[in-house]
């Protein structure tokens, strides 16, 4: 009976180095998390919320 090697048979050694580099770059871009832009009013609201939580949990 044949035993399937699963993902191992699609090893990256069968790919051109350019393809591997492009795949790595694409994965890095997918995993890159952008910081949200917060204006001063939103920042103030978050600070007030944090203060209330800290006061209530003490």
Secondary structure, 3 states (H helix, E strand, C coil): CCCCCHHHHHCHHHCCHHHHHHHHHHHHHHHCCCCCCCCHHHHHHHHHHHHHHHHHHC
